[in-house]
């Protein structure tokens, strides 16, 4: 087995031995309905994000009686935020991104949240006007 020089080292995967198995994938694509109007928030760090909840139908025949999942999504980049802020409740949209677990300090101390970090977003069908 050849000795690797520092230049030849593989990128760190975060999981020991993973580079010898399969490459890790955190790639999400969702199509669903916007549950409520997107909201802009400014975090204590000064970062701005736009959050929204996406309701995604489950495929029939699963083990649960639940027919939908409501997933928290966030947009961090200005380009995606501009798109998302035009959405209305009931719009059918498509998003892609990755699952992230974000840690923060809440009122009761340290807390975390799992959400979809959206990197691209588009409207598939506008909600019908009431």
N, C-alpha and C positions, 0 to 999 in steps of 0.2 A: 504494500500500500504506500503510495507516494506521500511525502510530508508536504503539507500545505504551508505556503508562506502567508503572511498576513494579507497580502493582496488577493489571494485565492480563497479566502474564507467566505463561506456562504452567509447570506444575510441572516440575522437573528430572527427566529420565528416566534420566540416567546415561550415555546413549548419544547423542552429537551427531547431530542430524538425525532422531532417532527420532520426535519429536513430529510431524514432517511425514509420517511413513510410517504405521505401525500401532502400536497400544499394545502394550507389552511385557506378556507373561503368564507368570507362574510359578505355576501352579496344578496340583497333583498330587492324584490320587485313585487309591488302590491297594486292592485286595482280595486278601488272601493269608493264608498260615498263619504263625502265630507260631513261629519256629524254636527259641527257648529262652526261659525265663522272663525278663521284663523286669528290668533292674538299675538301682538308684538310685545315682547318683554325685554327689559334691560336688566341684566344680572348685576350683582354687586361689583363684579370685576369690570363692569363697563361694556361687556360684550352684549350684543343685541341678537335675539333670536326670534323666530316666528314659530309658534307651536299650533298644532291642530290635531284633532282626533279623526282617524280614518276607520270607517266601519267596513270590514271585509267579510263577505259571505264565506262560510265553510263549505267544503265539498260534502255532498250528501253521503250517508253511509258510515260516518265516523262513529266513534265509541260514545261520544257525548251527545246529549240532546240539544246542546247549544248550537245555534245555527249561524252565528256571526262572532267575529272578534272585533273589539274596539282597540285600536292601537295608537299610542301616542307617537307623534312624529314631530321633528324639529328641522327647521331650515336655518343654517348658519350663514350661508353666503348671500350677498346682496342680490345677485341674479335670481337665485331660487326664491328668495323672500319676495321680490317684486311679483313673481308669478303667483305664488301662493296667496298673497294678500288680495288678489283679484277673485279668489274663490268664494263661493257662497254655499251655505248649507244645502246639501242634496246634490251638489255637483258630483259627477263620477269622474275620478281622476286616477292617473297612474303616477306612481312615484318609484324611484329606485334609490338605493343607498345601502346602508349597513346598520346592523344592530349595535347600539352603544350602551354602555352602562356609565352614567355620569354620577360622580360623587359631589356632594355639596354640603354646606352647613345649613341646617334648618333651625327652626325655633327650638326643637327638642334635641338638637345636637347633630351629629353626622348622619347623613341620609344618602340614599342613592335612588336612581330611577333608570329603568330600561326604556329605551326609545329608539325609533328609527331615525337615523341621521340622513336626511334627504339630500341627495346630490343632483337629482334631476326630477322635474315634475311637469306634468302637462294635463290639461283638461281633456277628457275623452267625450263627455257629454254634459252640457249645462243642465241644471235643475230646471224643471218646468216652473214658469211664473205662476204665482197663486192667484 
